[in-house]
Amino acid sequence: QVQLVESGGGLVQAGGSLRLSCAVSGIHFSISSMAWYRQAPGEEREVVATISSGGNTNYADSVKGRFTISRDNVKNTVYLQMNKLKPEDTAVYYCKSPLTTWGQGTQVTVSS
């Protein structure tokens, strides 16, 4: 059974950091690209960062230089290190691969 479990969200002040984790099971993780998305209230879901099976990364312009996506193919986990957080980063964050449906997400709230 395919399962995605996101964790690591919380409430943080602007300028702070959080590290999100997404544990994946039920797929051949090491050969799957992965992505982090986010959805703010009243907004459409948007892609934040992607990582290929080979480790190549891409970022939305809004998070370049502040967020880092990484993966651990032994732990079947993808991470999102978020630094210099801004109030506009407030959203529910989701991880996903082309082989999975959506997980439950993890809430990130950045206070000003």
C-alpha positions, -999 to +999 in steps of 0.1 A: +000+000+000+013+034-010+017+058+019+031+093+024+035+107+059+046+143+061+059+158+094+079+186+108+055+215+104+047+240+131+046+276+141+077+297+137+086+333+137+097+351+105+134+344+098+132+310+115+137+276+101+119+243+099+127+209+084+099+189+069+101+151+064+081+128+042+083+091+048+073+071+017+063+034+015+048+012-011+068+024-041+103+019-055+114+051-038+150+053-051+139+055-088+111+079-082+113+117-085+098+135-055+084+170-050+072+192-023+040+213-029+022+238-008-013+253-006-021+285+012-057+293+022-077+304-008-048+296-032-041+269-056-016+242-048+019+250-061+051+232-065+079+243-042+108+220-050+115+188-069+143+163-068+150+136-094+160+100-087+196+112-094+194+141-070+189+169-094+169+197-078+146+226-089+130+253-069+102+278-073+116+313-077+099+323-044+120+299-023+153+298-042+182+303-018+161+297+012+147+261+008+167+229+002+151+196-009+170+164-003+164+127-001+176+096+017+171+065-004+179+042+026+152+057+048+128+063+018+124+098+030+124+132+013+132+164+033+126+201+028+149+224+048+133+258+051+154+287+062+147+325+064+109+317+065+085+345+056+048+349+065+040+342+029+054+307+033+024+299+055+006+269+039+000+232+042+030+214+027+026+181+008+051+157-007+043+136-037+058+115-064+042+107-099+034+073-085+014+084-055-016+103-044-015+131-019-006+127+017-023+145+046+002+174+045+018+193+073+009+228+084+036+255+084+026+288+099+051+318+099+043+347+122+055+382+115 
